[in-house]
Amino acid sequence: MGDEEITINVNSIENTEQIIDQLMDNYSDDVLHLVFSYVKNRATAEDLTQEIFIKCYEKLSQFNNKSSIKTWLYRIAINHCKDYLRSWHYRKLKFSDKTWDHIPSKSKHIEEEIISKNVVNSLTSAVMDLPVKYREVVFLHYYEELSLANISKITGVNSNTLKTRLKHARKLLKNKMKKEV
């Protein structure tokens, strides 16, 4: 994850494809990890990530520089994930309790990257088992290292609500980890 933020002036760049290429080069792994934290399935995450960049391509003219391009991209990604999780297709899928077992062995690195902040496997599993509203704030705050103010901009959820969700998520994780010890 690079710390440098892309600045884009949609009006000054004629070629939308160049902008999307630049966004994909810089943020595709970050978006893939974010999407994976919602859907817990590598193949689905890859498909949704492609759809998200297509959506960005279609909506690029609506980007107004009121937020960073990464914030705008994450907002589109999160909304797309939530739409997917509400969809008929998703509700009809049956996921195994052992989601990690379904990640192809070549793709184990995505799990390792998600827990690269020196967090143990059991904690990662516990985080992935949280309800989406808690998993979302935990992922964005601890993995992406975003402030609650930035998470609020991305999700459209009030900062105080996010603070409460983070507190509740930590409590749920603490209880789950106590049971496993």
C-alpha positions as CSV (number, residue, x, y, z in Angstrom):
1,M,0.0,0.0,0.0
2,G,1.5,3.3,-1.1
3,D,1.0,6.4,0.9
4,E,1.0,8.7,-2.1
5,E,-2.4,9.8,-3.1
6,I,-3.3,10.2,-6.7
7,T,-4.7,13.6,-7.5
8,I,-7.0,13.7,-10.6
9,N,-8.5,16.6,-12.4
10,V,-11.1,14.9,-14.6
11,N,-11.4,18.0,-16.8
12,S,-7.7,18.2,-17.6
13,I,-7.2,14.6,-18.7
14,E,-8.9,13.7,-21.9
15,N,-8.4,10.0,-21.7
16,T,-10.6,8.4,-19.1
17,E,-8.9,5.0,-19.8
18,Q,-5.5,6.4,-18.7
19,I,-7.1,7.6,-15.4
20,I,-8.7,4.1,-14.8
21,D,-5.4,2.4,-15.7
22,Q,-3.6,4.6,-13.1
23,L,-6.3,3.9,-10.5
24,M,-6.1,0.2,-11.1
25,D,-2.2,0.2,-11.0
26,N,-2.3,2.1,-7.6
27,Y,-5.4,0.7,-5.9
28,S,-6.5,-2.6,-7.3
29,D,-4.8,-4.7,-4.5
30,D,-6.3,-2.4,-1.9
31,V,-9.8,-2.6,-3.4
32,L,-9.4,-6.4,-3.8
33,H,-8.6,-6.7,0.0
34,L,-11.4,-4.4,0.9
35,V,-13.9,-6.4,-1.2
36,F,-12.5,-9.7,0.1
37,S,-13.2,-8.5,3.7
38,Y,-16.9,-8.3,2.7
39,V,-17.5,-11.4,0.6
40,K,-14.8,-13.8,2.0
41,N,-14.3,-15.5,-1.3
42,R,-11.3,-14.9,-3.6
43,A,-13.0,-15.5,-7.0
44,T,-16.1,-13.4,-6.0
45,A,-13.8,-10.6,-4.8
46,E,-11.9,-10.6,-8.0
47,D,-15.1,-10.4,-10.1
48,L,-16.5,-7.6,-7.9
49,T,-13.3,-5.7,-8.1
50,Q,-13.5,-5.8,-11.9
51,E,-17.1,-4.6,-11.7
52,I,-16.0,-1.8,-9.4
53,F,-13.4,-0.4,-11.8
54,I,-15.9,-0.6,-14.6
55,K,-18.3,1.4,-12.4
56,C,-15.5,3.9,-11.7
57,Y,-14.9,4.2,-15.5
58,E,-18.6,4.9,-16.0
59,K,-18.9,7.4,-13.1
60,L,-15.5,9.2,-13.5
61,S,-17.1,12.3,-14.8
62,Q,-19.0,12.6,-11.5
63,F,-15.8,12.8,-9.5
64,N,-15.8,16.3,-8.1
65,N,-12.6,16.4,-6.0
66,K,-14.6,17.0,-2.8
67,S,-12.8,13.9,-1.4
68,S,-9.7,12.1,-2.4
69,I,-9.9,9.8,-5.4
70,K,-9.1,6.9,-3.0
71,T,-12.0,7.8,-0.7
72,W,-14.3,8.1,-3.8
73,L,-13.1,4.7,-5.1
74,Y,-13.6,3.1,-1.7
75,R,-17.1,4.5,-1.4
76,I,-18.0,3.0,-4.8
77,A,-16.4,-0.3,-3.7
78,I,-18.2,-0.5,-0.4
79,N,-21.6,0.4,-1.9
80,H,-21.0,-2.2,-4.6
81,C,-20.2,-4.9,-2.0
82,K,-23.3,-4.0,0.0
83,D,-25.4,-4.2,-3.1
84,Y,-23.9,-7.6,-3.8
85,L,-24.5,-8.9,-0.3
86,R,-28.2,-7.8,-0.6
87,S,-28.6,-9.4,-4.0
88,W,-30.6,-12.6,-4.8
89,H,-27.5,-14.3,-6.1
90,Y,-25.5,-13.9,-2.9
91,R,-28.4,-14.9,-0.6
92,K,-28.7,-18.2,-2.6
93,L,-25.1,-19.1,-2.3
94,K,-24.1,-21.4,0.6
95,F,-20.8,-20.6,2.1
96,S,-18.9,-23.1,4.2
97,D,-18.1,-22.2,7.7
98,K,-14.4,-22.7,6.8
99,T,-14.2,-19.9,4.3
100,W,-10.4,-19.9,4.3
101,D,-10.3,-23.5,3.0
102,H,-11.9,-22.3,-0.2
103,I,-9.1,-19.9,-1.1
104,P,-6.9,-21.6,-3.7
105,S,-3.5,-22.4,-2.3
106,K,-1.8,-20.0,-4.7
107,S,-4.0,-17.3,-3.3
108,K,-3.1,-17.8,0.4
109,H,-1.1,-14.6,0.2
110,I,-4.3,-12.5,0.3
111,E,-5.1,-14.0,3.7
112,E,-1.6,-13.3,4.9
113,E,-1.7,-9.7,3.6
114,I,-5.0,-9.1,5.5
115,I,-3.3,-10.3,8.7
116,S,0.1,-8.7,7.9
117,K,-0.3,-6.3,10.9
118,N,1.1,-9.1,13.1
119,V,-2.4,-10.4,14.0
120,V,-2.8,-14.1,14.6
121,N,-5.0,-16.3,12.4
122,S,-7.6,-16.9,15.0
123,L,-8.2,-13.1,15.3
124,T,-8.5,-12.7,11.6
125,S,-11.0,-15.5,11.5
126,A,-12.9,-13.8,14.3
127,V,-12.9,-10.5,12.4
128,M,-14.1,-12.1,9.2
129,D,-17.0,-13.7,11.2
130,L,-18.2,-10.3,12.5
131,P,-21.4,-8.9,11.0
132,V,-20.6,-6.6,8.0
133,K,-21.2,-3.3,9.8
134,Y,-18.6,-4.3,12.4
135,R,-16.2,-6.0,10.0
136,E,-16.3,-2.9,7.7
137,V,-15.1,-0.5,10.4
138,V,-12.5,-2.9,11.9
139,F,-11.0,-3.5,8.4
140,L,-10.9,0.2,7.4
141,H,-9.6,1.4,10.8
142,Y,-7.0,-1.3,11.6
143,Y,-6.0,-2.7,8.2
144,E,-6.3,0.4,6.1
145,E,-5.3,2.6,9.1
146,L,-8.0,5.2,8.3
147,S,-9.3,7.6,10.8
148,L,-12.9,7.5,11.9
149,A,-13.4,10.8,10.1
150,N,-12.2,9.3,6.8
151,I,-14.3,6.1,7.3
152,S,-17.3,8.4,7.9
153,K,-16.6,10.1,4.5
154,I,-16.2,6.7,2.8
155,T,-19.3,5.0,4.3
156,G,-21.6,7.9,4.9
157,V,-22.0,6.7,8.5
158,N,-21.7,9.2,11.4
159,S,-18.4,9.2,13.3
160,N,-20.0,8.6,16.6
161,T,-21.9,5.6,15.2
162,L,-18.6,4.3,13.8
163,K,-16.9,4.7,17.2
164,T,-19.8,2.7,18.9
165,R,-19.5,0.0,16.2
166,L,-15.7,-0.2,16.7
167,K,-16.2,-0.5,20.5
168,H,-18.8,-3.2,20.1
169,A,-16.6,-5.0,17.5
170,R,-13.7,-5.0,19.9
171,K,-16.0,-6.4,22.7
172,L,-17.2,-9.2,20.4
173,L,-13.7,-10.0,19.3
174,K,-12.4,-10.1,22.9
175,N,-15.2,-12.4,23.9
176,K,-14.6,-14.7,21.0
177,M,-10.8,-14.8,21.6
178,K,-11.4,-15.6,25.3
179,K,-13.5,-18.6,24.3
180,E,-10.7,-19.9,22.0
181,V,-8.0,-19.6,24.7
